[in-house]
Amino acid sequence: MVTPETIRTPLFVPADRPDRFAKAAVSGADAVILDLEDAVADDRKDAARAALRSDFTDLPVLVRINAAGTPWHEEDLAALCGLNPSAVILPKAEDPASVSAVIAALGGATPVIALIETGLGLARCRAIAALPGLCRLAFGSIDYCADLGCAHLREVLLPVRSELVLASRLTGIAAPLDGVTARLDDLLETYEDAVHARALGLTGKLCIHPAQIPEARRAFLPSEAEIDWARRVLASGDGAVSVDGVMVDAPVRLRAKSILAQVAPA
């Protein structure tokens, strides 16, 4: 069963395009994000809220609302009443008090995913991750680069992704979701971005086009070689032994168990 904590490849859909909801659900994504924020023009916000629904699929349905302090935020929260989404994504998460207010407005029953998209959000991400009702962090890398005026390059953003992983680990929540790959004409870039994110400890990636789903999923699932290695490690017995010329002990076995634990949900 996919939960907000185990989602790997959620797909954004503009909430004012209900004709695309069912298509997104059969795209191979493991969750659908109905977007009230960036994908919806200002004059379409009301129509997007009116179109919200979650009965078109058995997959988790998430809703990205507009950020606190925007003209649409309060109405977005009100529109969620009775919808029962699997989680709510809060963009521009910067202030723990504002995030707590959203959690409280949802009655504490709907998990919140905080989208870290600014320098201030990054500086406070550990406090945000520690909030009761906050289930996961996600990285809004494009907005983050716009906020700091930095290049959208893997080496530039490596410390940011690592901090989100560390904040999640320190507070005991699920590992973060990585941001989108904006380029759509080169799916190899989606795959390589996801491989890089997985290597740093992130466990999923936000997707903006159905064609990105197979590449992101492929990157986050263990390869056949990894699965074979993990099985041989666990079959090697206890204590310190050698597998493929490399010493295996308790920490290595934990890694092997983690790899095999990912196979069943696949």
NORDA-V409682 format. One record per residue. N is the residue number from 1. RES is the residue in three letters. OMEGA is omega as a letter, one per 30 degrees, with the letter a starting at -180 (NA if undefined). Layout:
BEGIN
N,RES,OMEGA + N,RES,OMEGA
END
This chain:
BEGIN
1,MET,l + 2,VAL,l + 3,THR,l + 4,PRO,a + 5,GLU,a + 6,THR,l + 7,ILE,l + 8,ARG,a + 9,THR,l + 10,PRO,a + 11,LEU,l + 12,PHE,l + 13,VAL,l + 14,PRO,a + 15,ALA,l + 16,ASP,l + 17,ARG,a + 18,PRO,l + 19,ASP,a + 20,ARG,a + 21,PHE,a + 22,ALA,l + 23,LYS,l + 24,ALA,a + 25,ALA,l + 26,VAL,a + 27,SER,a + 28,GLY,l + 29,ALA,l + 30,ASP,l + 31,ALA,l + 32,VAL,l + 33,ILE,l + 34,LEU,a + 35,ASP,l + 36,LEU,a + 37,GLU,a + 38,ASP,a + 39,ALA,a + 40,VAL,l + 41,ALA,a + 42,ASP,a + 43,ASP,l + 44,ARG,a + 45,LYS,a + 46,ASP,l + 47,ALA,l + 48,ALA,l + 49,ARG,a + 50,ALA,a + 51,ALA,a + 52,LEU,l + 53,ARG,a + 54,SER,a + 55,ASP,a + 56,PHE,a + 57,THR,l + 58,ASP,l + 59,LEU,l + 60,PRO,l + 61,VAL,l + 62,LEU,l + 63,VAL,l + 64,ARG,l + 65,ILE,l + 66,ASN,a + 67,ALA,l + 68,ALA,a + 69,GLY,l + 70,THR,a + 71,PRO,a + 72,TRP,a + 73,HIS,a + 74,GLU,l + 75,GLU,l + 76,ASP,l + 77,LEU,l + 78,ALA,a + 79,ALA,a + 80,LEU,a + 81,CYS,a + 82,GLY,a + 83,LEU,a + 84,ASN,l + 85,PRO,l + 86,SER,l + 87,ALA,l + 88,VAL,l + 89,ILE,a + 90,LEU,l + 91,PRO,l + 92,LYS,l + 93,ALA,a + 94,GLU,a + 95,ASP,l + 96,PRO,l + 97,ALA,l + 98,SER,l + 99,VAL,l + 100,SER,l + 101,ALA,l + 102,VAL,l + 103,ILE,l + 104,ALA,a + 105,ALA,l + 106,LEU,l + 107,GLY,l + 108,GLY,a + 109,ALA,a + 110,THR,l + 111,PRO,l + 112,VAL,l + 113,ILE,a + 114,ALA,l + 115,LEU,a + 116,ILE,a + 117,GLU,a + 118,THR,l + 119,GLY,l + 120,LEU,l + 121,GLY,l + 122,LEU,a + 123,ALA,a + 124,ARG,a + 125,CYS,l + 126,ARG,l + 127,ALA,l + 128,ILE,a + 129,ALA,a + 130,ALA,a + 131,LEU,l + 132,PRO,a + 133,GLY,l + 134,LEU,a + 135,CYS,a + 136,ARG,l + 137,LEU,l + 138,ALA,a + 139,PHE,l + 140,GLY,a + 141,SER,a + 142,ILE,l + 143,ASP,l + 144,TYR,a + 145,CYS,l + 146,ALA,a + 147,ASP,a + 148,LEU,a + 149,GLY,a + 150,CYS,a + 151,ALA,l + 152,HIS,a + 153,LEU,a + 154,ARG,a + 155,GLU,l + 156,VAL,a + 157,LEU,a + 158,LEU,l + 159,PRO,a + 160,VAL,l + 161,ARG,l + 162,SER,l + 163,GLU,l + 164,LEU,l + 165,VAL,a + 166,LEU,l + 167,ALA,l + 168,SER,a + 169,ARG,a + 170,LEU,a + 171,THR,l + 172,GLY,l + 173,ILE,a + 174,ALA,l + 175,ALA,a + 176,PRO,l + 177,LEU,l + 178,ASP,a + 179,GLY,a + 180,VAL,l + 181,THR,a + 182,ALA,a + 183,ARG,a + 184,LEU,a + 185,ASP,l + 186,ASP,a + 187,LEU,l + 188,LEU,l + 189,GLU,l + 190,THR,a + 191,TYR,a + 192,GLU,l + 193,ASP,a + 194,ALA,l + 195,VAL,l + 196,HIS,a + 197,ALA,l + 198,ARG,l + 199,ALA,a + 200,LEU,l + 201,GLY,l + 202,LEU,a + 203,THR,l + 204,GLY,a + 205,LYS,l + 206,LEU,a + 207,CYS,a + 208,ILE,l + 209,HIS,a + 210,PRO,a + 211,ALA,l + 212,GLN,a + 213,ILE,a + 214,PRO,a + 215,GLU,l + 216,ALA,l + 217,ARG,l + 218,ARG,a + 219,ALA,a + 220,PHE,l + 221,LEU,l + 222,PRO,l + 223,SER,l + 224,GLU,l + 225,ALA,l + 226,GLU,l + 227,ILE,l + 228,ASP,l + 229,TRP,a + 230,ALA,l + 231,ARG,l + 232,ARG,l + 233,VAL,a + 234,LEU,l + 235,ALA,a + 236,SER,l + 237,GLY,a + 238,ASP,l + 239,GLY,a + 240,ALA,l + 241,VAL,l + 242,SER,l + 243,VAL,a + 244,ASP,l + 245,GLY,a + 246,VAL,a + 247,MET,l + 248,VAL,l + 249,ASP,a + 250,ALA,l + 251,PRO,l + 252,VAL,l + 253,ARG,l + 254,LEU,l + 255,ARG,l + 256,ALA,l + 257,LYS,l + 258,SER,l + 259,ILE,a + 260,LEU,l + 261,ALA,l + 262,GLN,a + 263,VAL,a + 264,ALA,l + 265,PRO,a + 266,ALA,NA
END
